[in-house]
């Protein structure tokens, strides 16, 4: 005998529509919050240049410019859902660098980069969802012309 779950919350929570909405909200939250960090770095560029870390050995100025490009450019790509999986890779790398570069990063201080890292990994694994430019591009490419 087949049993059905009549609880409306189960259908609501498992609906594909809400899964795509959840991915959109996650992308917006993670992207906008990181974009704010990038814009803040642009506004304080001169002051940050004095003590910014150079973990890769490219020089402080180039390291700061690269992290700004990642935080602003990749965040905009995550927000819009454009090449999303590609865009989160540099963001994941920058969060790993943030957690390992700063000597004052204790367990309590590592929470924010770890939170971002977790969000970016989820976005990478799940993809951007249907509310994204990636989905629209894929839909257009997959549609055969008559």
N, C-alpha and C positions, 0 to 999 in steps of 0.2 A: 504494500500500500504506500502510495506516495504522499508525503506530508509537505505542506507548504507553510512557509513562514508568513504570517499575516501582519507582522509588525512593520508599520510603514517606515520606521527609522532604518531598518535594514536595507530596504530598497533605496532609500534616499542616500545612505552612506556608500552603497556599492554601485550607484549609478555612474556610468561612464561620463555623463554630462558633468557631474560634480567632481569627478576625478580630473577632468580637463580644467574646470574652474579652479580647483585646488592647485594644479600646476601653474596656472596663470598667476594666482595670488602669491605662490612661493617665488616665482620668477620676479614679480613686481617688487615684493618685499626685499628679497636679497639684492636685486639690481639697484633699486632706489637707495637702499641703505649704503651700499658700496659706492654708488655714484656720489653721494654726499661726502664720503671719505676722500674720493678723488678730487672733487671740487675744492674741498678744504685744503688739500695739498697744493693745488694751483694757487689759491689765495695766499698761502703762507710759504710759497716756494723759496724765497730768499732766506727766511728763518730756518726752514727745514734743511736747506742745503748745507748748513753748518754741521749738523750732527746726524745726518741721515746715514744709515748703515750701507755698506758696500759689500754684501755677502758674496757676490760672484766675482768681484775684482774688476769691474768695468769702470770704476770711478764713481764718486758720489753723485755728481751731476747726472750722468747717464742712468744710474740706478734709479734716481728719483724720477727722471723723465719716463723711464720704462714703467715704473709702478703707477705713475699717473695715467699713462696710456692704457695700461691694463685695467685700472680701476674705473676710468671713465669710458673708454672704448668698449671693453668687454661687458661692462655693466649695461651700456646702451643696447648691445646686442642681446644680452640676456633679457632685458625688459621687453624688447620688441619680439623676441623669439627668432632672431636671425642668426643662423649658423650657431645655434645655442650650445650644442655639445662641444663644438670647437672653441667657443668663447669661454666656457667654464674651465677649460684646462689651464690657461694662464692664471685664472683666479684661484684655482686649487693650489697651483704652485706658489702663488704669492702668499696664501694663507699658511702653507707649510713653512715657507721662508720666515714669515712673521713669527711663527711659533718657535722656530729654532734659532733665529738670529739674535733676538734681544735677550741679554743675560738676565734681565729682571723679570722675565716671563716665568712666574710661578704658576702653580695649578690654577689659582684664582684669576691670574691675569691672562691665561691662555684660553679662557672660556669664550671670548668674543671671536677670535680667529677660528677656534674649533667649531663654533656654531655656524660661522660662514662656510667652513670646510664641509660640514655635514650637509648644509643646504645645497652647495654646489655639487656634491657627490650625488645627492638625490636627483637633482636636475639632470646630471650627466646620465645616470642610469635610466630614469623614467623618460627622458626627452622633454621637449617643450610643451607637448600636448597640442590639441587642436586649435587653441587660441594663440596662434603664433604665425609668423611669416614663414617659418620652415614648413609648417603644415600646408599653407597656401601654395608655396612653391612646389612641394611634393605632389599636391593635388593637381596642379597645372601640368607638371611634367608627366604624371601618370595618365592623364586624360588623353586618349588617342584622338587625333583630329579626323574629322569625317570628310 
